[in-house]
Amino acid sequence: MFRLYKKLPKLDIFYIFVIIGLTVLQVYITMTIVDYVQGIIKAIMLVNYHNNPDEISLGFSVILNGIGGWENVTAEKLTALGVPLASQDQILAIAKANVGDIWFNGGMMLILALASMLTQTVISVLASFVAADLSANIRSDLYKKVQNLSLAEIDKFSTASLITRCSNDIQQIQLANLFTMRMIFQAPVTAIWAILKFQGSASELTIATGITLAILIVLIIIIMSIAIPKFKTMQKLTDALNGVTRDNLTGIRIVRAYNAEKFQENKFNEANIKFTNVQLFTGRVLSFMSPLMTIILQGLTLTIYILGSVLINNGTLDYAGVTASTMLGTQLIMSFVMLMMLFMMWPRALVSAKRINEVLNTKNSILDPKEDKEFMEVGTVEFKNVSFKYPDGENAVLSNINFKVNKGETLAIVGATSSGKTSLVNLIARLYDSTEGEVLVDGVNVKDVYQAKLRSKIGFVPQKGFLFNGSIADNISFGDENKDLEKIKRAASISCATEFIDAKEEGYDFLVSESGKNVSGGQRQRLCIARCVYKNPEIYIFDDSFSALDYKTDKKLRENLSNEAKDSTKIIIAQRIGTIMDADKIIVLDSGKIVGYGNHKELLNNCDIYKEIALSQLTEKELGL
């Protein structure tokens, strides 16, 4: 948690010191109110005795009449009457008592109460601002960190877990910090101040309060030791619950197509029941706190009244002192109750902070070089003895890959499922780093140039086309804050998307839902291709991006790319022989190895795997055999 406090700006640190100062002032005001409460009770009692001297004693009333009234009472006359010195001060105070003392003490109580309310309001506002500002900074840093993590690091965290860490975990930290800044200073200051003021009261009351505090602390330790481990479990179960919910919503079409609603419901219920049971357990444990606090507080109040009544009868304490002791005891207990609330929040917040730091402290395996190299060629991609395996994988996905594609050429990659096609093109954009060998773009190793500079040259259409919430125009011009409508229309035309866009009433302003669920698969692919074309890159990478297109659209789109982007290099992964047969070079992958390299005619003659794939789709006549 304390590592996260480094993200506090200087202004917020200043506000924290202001909060500390205002907290001390607020506690001072509260303790001063206790003094004025004691003062108003004494004033009322003194005025009552002043108006009814016979309540002191009948003999004193007679003596007072003989003296000539309260205004004539002096220390000399009381001494002459044989009044003990211990009683003279009280009698002189009664003589001077007036209703103005009551109004003064009451007025001061009201003023101090308003000052306390104002102080608490300012503390709450400042604490809310600091807690929200800290959370905003953590959220921003966490988002940036996730954005910059390579796929290898992102794979270590599930999407549901990252969402939880960016939302629920940060919320837990914000709430804990909000209550901390409001209570962490106030509670100990109140406790210490109350204890110091207690020293001025009877020792019996001090001992009773001390025993009560000891009982309270023991109970808090017992309850927290039971609840804290469950808080750690709760955050993990939150991840699981979010994961099931996300899977169900993302794959809702598949769920309904397979009539698997009940199956998904059972998975959700299982995760929900586990989460609920932990919440119920911690809730039941913590539910004991409120009644225990009430019993302890009321027990202390009752003890002070019982002991106070004995002390009043013995003449060692007055009623005002008992009332002040009750208020101080209440303040003391409430300060520990505030600390208890922090103990309830901090364990879960500490777990959340640890989970956030796990992401922030994750070292990225793909980093920019210290010095950026300049590109030496244009539109070239070359693999030199490249091998690759995933961080957690045992076997290599790609082995000893060698090829080069020049500017304006089209390279096609074909192979069976899991032959390493997608892994190969991921290395070009440096989504992963090769385990061995070199991947060169424009004559420079991709590890020797800045990632942003490298990716600015590449247009990438992934295997699973993804569209963002927003208009069609926003999706095509994604990443360009100053979108150009003419470029958008040109990109849509090249990708053969104009026809279905113009058919929509809103045209390019048509709002695409999350992941493009309100457009067909073919339309989604064409929009993803249009997004790539809009970028006008040196190198196009299409990872099985034509699979949802009909043959006519597929052919037309490739013709458009050949005409409109003839100077750009194109790398195409496809399963259709018809899509790749016109490519300048074709790579045939099998189990991560190149088993065929050449053009269509060459591979038909010298690569059995390619020929087998081709004959599974086209006749010998169509293939020219």
C-alpha positions in Angstrom: 0.0 0.0 0.0 2.8 2.4 1.0 4.3 2.1 -2.5 1.1 3.5 -4.0 1.4 6.6 -1.8 4.4 7.6 -3.9 1.8 8.5 -6.6 0.4 11.3 -4.4 1.2 14.8 -5.9 2.7 17.5 -3.7 -0.6 19.3 -3.4 -2.3 16.2 -2.0 0.5 15.8 0.5 -0.1 19.4 1.6 -3.8 18.6 2.0 -2.9 15.7 4.3 -0.9 18.0 6.6 -3.9 20.3 6.6 -6.1 17.4 7.5 -3.8 16.5 10.4 -3.9 20.1 11.6 -7.7 20.3 11.3 -8.1 16.9 13.0 -6.1 18.1 16.1 -8.2 21.3 16.1 -11.4 19.2 15.8 -10.4 17.0 18.8 -9.4 20.1 20.8 -12.9 21.5 20.1 -14.5 18.2 21.1 -12.6 18.1 24.4 -13.3 21.7 25.1 -17.0 21.0 24.6 -16.7 18.5 27.5 -15.3 21.3 29.7 -18.2 23.5 28.8 -20.7 20.7 29.5 -19.1 20.3 32.9 -19.2 24.1 33.3 -22.9 24.4 32.4 -23.9 21.6 34.8 -21.9 23.4 37.6 -23.5 26.7 36.6 -27.0 25.3 36.8 -26.3 23.7 40.1 -24.7 26.9 41.5 -27.6 29.0 40.3 -30.1 26.5 41.8 -28.3 26.7 45.2 -28.1 30.5 44.8 -31.9 30.7 44.4 -32.6 28.0 47.0 -30.0 28.2 49.8 -32.1 25.9 52.0 -31.1 23.0 49.7 -27.6 23.4 51.1 -28.9 23.2 54.7 -31.6 24.9 56.8 -29.0 26.2 59.1 -27.1 27.9 56.3 -30.3 29.5 55.0 -30.8 31.1 58.5 -27.2 32.3 58.6 -27.4 33.7 55.1 -30.5 35.8 56.1 -28.5 37.0 59.1 -25.6 38.1 56.9 -28.0 40.0 54.6 -28.0 37.9 51.4 -25.6 36.5 48.9 -24.2 39.9 48.0 -22.8 40.3 51.5 -21.1 36.9 51.7 -17.3 37.2 52.1 -14.5 34.9 53.1 -14.0 36.8 56.3 -17.7 36.5 57.3 -17.7 32.8 56.5 -14.6 32.3 58.6 -16.2 34.3 61.5 -19.2 32.0 61.2 -16.9 28.9 61.5 -17.4 27.6 58.0 -14.5 25.2 57.0 -12.1 26.5 54.5 -12.9 23.5 52.2 -16.5 24.7 51.9 -15.8 28.4 51.6 -14.7 28.3 47.9 -17.9 26.5 46.9 -20.1 28.9 48.9 -18.4 31.9 47.4 -19.0 30.4 43.9 -22.7 30.0 44.8 -22.8 33.6 45.9 -21.4 34.8 42.6 -23.6 32.4 40.5 -25.9 33.9 37.9 -28.0 32.9 34.9 -25.4 34.6 32.6 -22.9 31.7 33.4 -25.5 29.3 32.0 -25.9 31.3 28.9 -22.2 31.7 28.4 -21.4 28.0 28.8 -24.4 27.1 26.6 -23.4 29.6 23.9 -19.8 28.4 23.9 -21.1 24.8 23.5 -23.2 25.9 20.5 -20.3 27.9 18.9 -17.9 25.0 19.4 -20.4 22.5 18.0 -20.8 24.6 14.8 -17.0 24.9 14.6 -16.6 21.1 15.0 -19.2 20.5 12.3 -17.4 23.0 9.9 -14.0 21.4 10.7 -15.3 17.9 10.1 -16.9 19.0 6.8 -13.6 20.5 5.5 -11.7 17.3 6.6 -14.2 15.1 4.8 -14.0 17.2 1.6 -10.2 17.2 1.6 -10.0 13.5 2.4 -12.4 12.7 -0.4 -10.4 14.8 -2.8 -7.1 13.2 -1.8 -8.5 9.6 -1.9 -10.1 10.2 -5.2 -7.0 11.8 -6.7 -4.8 8.9 -5.5 -7.2 6.4 -7.0 -7.3 8.3 -10.3 -3.5 8.3 -10.4 -3.3 4.6 -9.6 -6.0 3.8 -12.2 -4.2 5.8 -14.8 -0.8 4.2 -14.1 -2.4 0.7 -14.0 -4.1 1.3 -17.3 -0.9 2.6 -18.9 1.0 -0.4 -17.5 -1.5 -2.9 -19.0 -1.4 -1.1 -22.3 2.4 -1.4 -22.4 2.6 -5.0 -21.3 3.5 -7.5 -24.0 1.1 -10.3 -24.8 3.4 -12.7 -22.8 2.8 -10.7 -19.6 -0.9 -10.1 -20.3 -1.3 -13.9 -20.6 -0.3 -14.3 -17.0 -3.3 -12.3 -15.9 -6.8 -13.2 -17.0 -8.9 -10.4 -18.5 -11.5 -10.7 -15.7 -8.7 -10.3 -13.1 -7.3 -7.2 -14.8 -10.8 -5.7 -15.0 -11.2 -6.4 -11.2 -7.8 -4.9 -10.4 -8.6 -1.7 -12.4 -12.1 -1.3 -10.8 -13.0 -3.2 -7.6 -9.4 -3.3 -6.2 -8.9 0.4 -6.7 -12.3 1.1 -5.2 -11.3 -0.8 -2.1 -8.2 1.3 -1.8 -10.1 4.5 -2.3 -12.6 3.7 0.5 -9.8 2.6 2.9 -7.8 5.8 2.3 -10.9 7.9 2.6 -11.7 6.5 6.1 -8.1 6.4 7.0 -7.5 10.2 6.5 -10.7 10.9 8.4 -10.0 8.5 11.3 -6.4 7.5 11.5 -5.3 10.8 12.9 -8.5 11.5 14.9 -8.7 8.2 16.7 -5.3 8.2 18.4 -5.3 11.9 19.1 -8.8 11.6 20.7 -7.7 8.5 22.7 -4.5 10.2 24.0 -6.3 13.5 24.8 -9.1 11.6 26.6 -6.7 9.6 28.6 -4.8 12.7 29.7 -8.0 14.4 30.7 -9.1 11.2 32.6 -6.1 11.6 34.8 -7.8 14.6 36.3 -10.8 12.5 37.4 -11.1 9.9 40.1 -8.7 7.0 39.9 -11.6 4.5 40.2 -13.1 5.8 36.9 -9.7 5.7 35.2 -9.2 2.1 36.2 -12.7 1.1 35.0 -12.1 2.8 31.7 -8.7 1.1 31.3 -10.2 -2.4 31.9 -12.9 -1.7 29.4 -10.4 -0.7 26.8 -8.4 -3.9 27.4 -11.5 -6.0 26.8 -12.3 -4.1 23.7 -8.8 -4.5 22.2 -8.9 -8.3 22.9 -12.2 -8.6 21.2 -11.1 -6.6 18.1 -8.0 -8.8 17.8 -10.0 -12.0 17.9 -12.6 -10.9 15.4 -10.0 -9.5 12.9 -7.8 -12.6 13.1 -10.9 -14.6 11.9 -12.0 -12.1 9.2 -8.7 -11.0 7.6 -7.9 -14.3 5.8 -11.4 -14.3 4.2 -10.8 -10.9 2.7 -7.9 -12.3 0.6 -10.2 -15.1 -0.6 -13.0 -12.6 -1.4 -10.9 -10.8 -4.0 -9.9 -14.0 -5.8 -13.6 -15.0 -5.9 -14.4 -11.6 -7.3 -12.1 -12.4 -10.2 -13.8 -15.8 -10.7 -17.3 -14.2 -10.7 -16.3 -11.6 -13.2 -14.7 -14.2 -15.4 -17.8 -16.3 -15.6 -20.0 -13.3 -16.2 -17.7 -12.0 -18.9 -17.5 -15.4 -20.7 -21.3 -15.7 -20.6 -21.9 -12.2 -22.0 -19.2 -12.4 -24.6 -20.3 -15.8 -25.8 -24.1 -15.3 -25.4 -24.7 -16.3 -29.0 -22.9 -19.6 -28.6 -24.6 -20.2 -25.2 -28.1 -19.8 -26.9 -27.1 -21.8 -30.0 -26.2 -24.7 -27.8 -29.1 -24.3 -25.4 -26.5 -24.0 -22.7 -28.2 -21.3 -20.6 -28.7 -23.7 -17.7 -25.1 -24.9 -17.9 -23.8 -21.3 -17.8 -26.3 -20.5 -15.0 -24.9 -23.4 -12.9 -21.4 -22.2 -13.5 -22.4 -18.7 -12.4 -24.3 -20.0 -9.4 -21.3 -22.0 -8.3 -19.0 -19.0 -8.4 -21.8 -16.8 -6.9 -22.4 -19.2 -4.0 -18.8 -19.4 -3.1 -18.5 -15.6 -3.2 -21.7 -15.2 -1.2 -20.7 -17.7 1.4 -17.4 -15.9 2.1 -19.2 -12.6 2.3 -21.8 -14.0 4.7 -19.1 -15.5 6.9 -17.2 -12.2 7.1 -20.5 -10.4 7.5 -21.5 -12.6 10.4 -18.2 -12.3 12.1 -18.1 -8.5 11.8 -21.8 -8.3 12.8 -20.7 -9.0 16.3 -18.8 -5.8 16.4 -21.7 -3.4 16.6 -23.6 -5.1 19.5 -20.3 -5.7 21.3 -19.4 -2.0 21.0 -22.9 -1.1 22.2 -22.6 -3.4 25.2 -19.1 -2.2 26.1 -20.0 1.4 25.7 -23.2 1.1 27.8 -21.4 -1.1 30.3 -18.7 1.6 30.7 -21.4 4.3 31.1 -23.2 2.3 33.7 -20.0 1.6 35.6 -19.1 5.3 35.6 -22.6 6.1 37.0 -22.4 3.5 39.7 -18.9 4.5 40.8 -19.7 8.1 40.3 -22.7 7.9 42.6 -20.6 6.3 45.3 -17.9 9.0 44.9 -20.6 11.8 45.0 -21.9 10.3 48.3 -18.4 10.3 49.6 -18.0 13.9 48.6 -14.9 13.3 46.4 -16.7 14.0 43.1 -19.6 16.0 41.9 -22.3 15.3 39.3 -20.6 17.5 36.7 -17.4 15.4 37.1 -19.4 12.2 36.5 -21.0 13.6 33.4 -17.6 14.8 32.0 -16.1 11.3 32.8 -19.0 9.7 30.9 -18.4 11.9 27.9 -14.6 11.3 28.0 -15.2 7.5 28.3 -17.6 7.6 25.3 -15.0 9.6 23.2 -12.3 7.1 24.2 -14.4 4.1 23.2 -15.5 5.7 20.0 -11.9 6.4 19.0 -11.2 2.7 19.2 -14.4 2.0 17.3 -13.1 4.2 14.5 -9.9 2.3 14.5 -11.9 -0.9 14.4 -13.6 0.3 11.2 -10.2 0.9 9.7 -9.1 -2.6 10.7 -12.2 -3.9 8.8 -11.3 -2.0 5.6 -7.5 -2.2 5.6 -7.1 -6.0 5.3 -9.1 -6.0 2.0 -7.4 -2.8 0.8 -4.0 -4.3 1.5 -4.9 -7.4 -0.6 -6.1 -5.1 -3.4 -2.9 -3.0 -3.2 -0.8 -6.2 -3.4 -2.8 -7.3 -6.5 -2.3 -3.9 -8.1 1.4 -3.9 -7.3 1.7 -7.3 -8.9 0.7 -5.7 -12.2 2.6 -2.5 -11.8 5.8 -4.4 -10.8 5.6 -6.9 -13.6 8.6 -6.5 -15.8 7.9 -6.2 -19.5 9.8 -8.6 -21.6 9.4 -6.4 -24.7 11.1 -3.0 -24.1 12.3 -0.2 -26.4 16.1 -0.2 -27.0 18.2 2.5 -25.3 19.1 3.9 -28.8 16.8 3.8 -31.7 18.2 2.7 -35.1 17.2 4.2 -38.4 15.6 1.9 -41.0 17.8 1.1 -44.0 15.3 -0.2 -46.4 11.6 0.3 -47.3 8.9 -2.3 -47.1 11.0 -5.4 -46.5 10.5 -8.2 -44.0 13.2 -10.8 -43.3 13.5 -13.8 -40.9 17.0 -15.1 -40.2 17.1 -18.4 -38.4 14.1 -17.5 -36.3 12.8 -19.9 -33.6 10.1 -19.1 -31.1 8.3 -20.7 -28.2 5.8 -19.2 -25.8 7.0 -18.2 -22.3 5.2 -21.1 -20.6 5.6 -23.5 -23.5 7.8 -26.5 -23.6 8.3 -27.0 -27.3 9.2 -24.5 -30.0 6.2 -23.2 -32.1 8.6 -22.0 -34.9 11.9 -23.5 -35.8 14.7 -22.1 -38.0 12.5 -19.8 -40.1 14.3 -18.1 -43.0 12.7 -15.9 -45.7 12.7 -12.4 -47.1 9.9 -10.4 -48.8 10.7 -7.2 -50.6 8.8 -3.9 -51.2 5.5 -4.4 -53.1 5.6 -8.2 -53.0 2.9 -10.4 -51.6 3.9 -13.2 -49.3 1.3 -15.8 -48.5 1.5 -18.2 -45.6 -0.5 -21.5 -45.6 -0.5 -24.5 -43.3 -2.5 -26.7 -41.1 -4.1 -25.5 -37.9 -1.5 -24.9 -35.1 1.3 -24.9 -37.7 2.6 -21.5 -36.3 1.2 -19.1 -38.9 -0.2 -16.5 -36.4 2.9 -16.8 -34.2 5.1 -16.0 -37.2 3.3 -12.7 -38.1 3.1 -11.7 -34.4 6.9 -11.6 -34.4 6.9 -9.0 -37.2 4.9 -6.5 -35.2 6.9 -7.5 -32.1 3.8 -8.6 -30.2 6.2 -11.4 -29.0 10.0 -11.5 -29.3 11.7 -14.4 -31.1 13.5 -16.9 -28.9 16.3 -17.3 -31.4 17.4 -15.5 -34.6 16.5 -12.1 -36.0 13.3 -10.6 -37.3 14.2 -7.6 -39.6 11.8 -4.9 -40.9 13.3 -2.5 -43.4 16.7 -4.0 -42.8 16.8 -3.5 -39.0 16.2 -5.9 -36.2 12.8 -5.1 -34.7 14.4 -5.2 -31.2 16.6 -2.2 -32.2 13.9 0.2 -33.0 11.2 1.9 -30.9 7.9 -0.2 -30.9 5.8 2.8 -31.8 8.1 3.6 -34.8 8.0 0.0 -35.9 4.2 -0.4 -35.7 3.6 2.8 -37.5 4.9 1.0 -40.6 2.6 -2.0 -40.1 -1.1 -2.4 -40.8 -2.4 -5.5 -38.9 -5.7 -7.3 -39.3 -5.8 -10.0 -36.7 -7.4 -13.4 -37.0 -10.3 -12.4 -34.9 -11.6 -9.1 -36.2 -12.5 -6.7 -33.4 -14.6 -3.5 -33.6 -14.9 -0.9 -30.9 -18.0 0.8 -29.6 -18.6 3.8 -31.8 -19.5 4.8 -35.3 -18.2 3.1 -38.5 -16.2 6.2 -39.2 -14.6 6.0 -35.8 -13.7 2.4 -36.3 -12.1 2.9 -39.7 -10.1 5.9 -38.5 -9.2 4.3 -35.2 -6.2 6.0 -33.6 -6.5 9.1 -35.7 -7.8 12.0 -33.7 -8.2 14.1 -36.9 -10.2 11.6 -38.9 -10.4 12.4 -42.7 -13.8 11.5 -44.1 -12.4 11.2 -47.7 -9.7 8.7 -46.5 -12.4 6.8 -44.6 -14.5 6.5 -47.7 -11.5 5.5 -49.8 -10.5 2.8 -47.3 -14.1 1.5 -47.2 -14.2 1.4 -51.0 -10.9 -0.6 -51.2 -12.2 -3.1 -48.6 -15.5 -3.5 -50.4 -17.4 -2.1 -47.4 -19.1 0.8 -49.2 -22.1 -1.2 -50.4 -23.4 -2.2 -46.9 -22.3 1.1 -45.3 -24.3 3.1 -47.8 -27.3 0.8 -47.3 -27.5 1.9 -43.7 -29.6 4.9 -42.9 -26.9 6.5 -40.7 -24.1 5.6 -43.2 -20.7 6.1 -41.7 -22.4 7.4 -38.5 -23.9 4.0 -37.8 -23.1 3.0 -34.3 -21.2 -0.3 -34.0 -21.9 -2.2 -30.8 -19.3 -3.9 -28.6 -17.1 -6.3 -30.6 -19.2 -5.5 -33.7 -22.0 -7.8 -32.7 -24.6 -5.8 -34.7 -22.8 -6.4 -38.0 -22.3 -9.7 -39.8 -18.9 -11.6 -39.8 -18.1 -10.5 -43.4 -19.0 -6.9 -42.7 -16.9 -7.0 -39.5 -13.9 -8.3 -41.5 -14.2 -5.7 -44.2 -14.4 -2.9 -41.6 -11.2 -4.3 -39.9 -9.5 -4.4 -43.3 -10.7 -0.8 -44.0 -9.1 0.2 -40.7 -5.8 -1.2 -41.9 -6.1 0.4 -45.3 -6.9 3.8 -43.7 -3.5 3.7 -42.0 -1.8 3.3 -45.4 1.1 1.3 -44.0 4.3 0.1 -45.7 3.5 -3.5 -44.7 0.1 -5.1 -44.6 -0.5 -8.2 -42.5 -3.7 -10.1 -42.9 -4.1 -13.0 -40.5 -6.8 -15.1 -42.1 -8.7 -11.9 -42.7 -10.6 -13.1 -45.8 -12.2 -16.2 -44.4 -15.7 -14.7 -43.9 -15.8 -13.2 -47.4 -17.4 -14.8 -50.4 -15.1 -15.7 -53.3 -16.3 -12.7 -55.4 -15.7 -10.2 -52.6 -12.4 -11.9 -51.7 -11.1 -11.5 -55.3 -12.4 -8.0 -55.7 -10.8 -6.9 -52.4 -7.4 -8.4 -53.3 -7.5 -6.7 -56.7 -8.2 -3.4 -55.0 -5.3 -3.9 -52.7 -3.0 -4.7 -55.7 -4.1 -1.6 -57.5 -4.4 0.9 -54.7 -1.5 -0.4 -52.5 0.8 -1.8 -55.1 3.9 -0.3 -53.4 3.1 -1.8 -50.1 4.3 -5.2 -48.9 1.5 -7.7 -48.1 1.7 -10.7 -45.9 -1.4 -12.9 -46.1 -2.3 -15.9 -43.9 -5.2 -17.8 -45.6 -6.6 -21.3 -45.9 -8.1 -20.7 -49.3 -5.8 -21.6 -52.2 -7.8 -19.2 -54.3 -6.8 -16.3 -52.0 -3.0 -17.0 -52.1 -2.3 -18.6 -55.5 -1.5 -15.2 -57.1 1.1 -14.3 -54.4 4.7 -13.7 -55.4 5.9 -16.1 -52.7 4.1 -18.7 -50.6 5.4 -20.3 -47.4 4.1 -23.7 -46.4 4.3 -24.3 -42.6 4.1 -27.6 -40.9 4.6 -28.0 -37.2 6.5 -24.7 -37.1 8.9 -25.5 -39.9 9.0 -24.3 -43.5 8.3 -27.3 -45.7 7.7 -25.4 -48.9 8.7 -22.0 -50.3 8.0 -20.6 -53.7 5.2 -19.5 -56.0 2.0 -21.4 -56.6 3.2 -23.4 -59.6 6.5 -24.3 -58.0 4.9 -25.6 -54.9 2.4 -27.7 -56.8 5.4 -29.5 -58.3 7.8 -29.8 -55.3 5.6 -29.6 -52.1 3.3 -32.5 -51.4 1.6 -30.8 -48.5 0.8 -27.7 -50.6 -0.5 -29.9 -53.4 -2.6 -31.9 -51.0 -4.2 -28.7 -49.6 -4.8 -27.4 -53.1 -6.4 -30.5 -54.4 -8.7 -30.6 -51.3 -10.2 -27.3 -52.5 -9.8 -27.2 -56.3 -9.7 -29.7 -59.1 -6.6 -30.5 -61.1 -8.1 -28.7 -64.1 -8.6 -25.5 -62.0 -5.1 -25.9 -60.7 -3.7 -26.3 -64.2 -2.2 -29.8 -63.5 
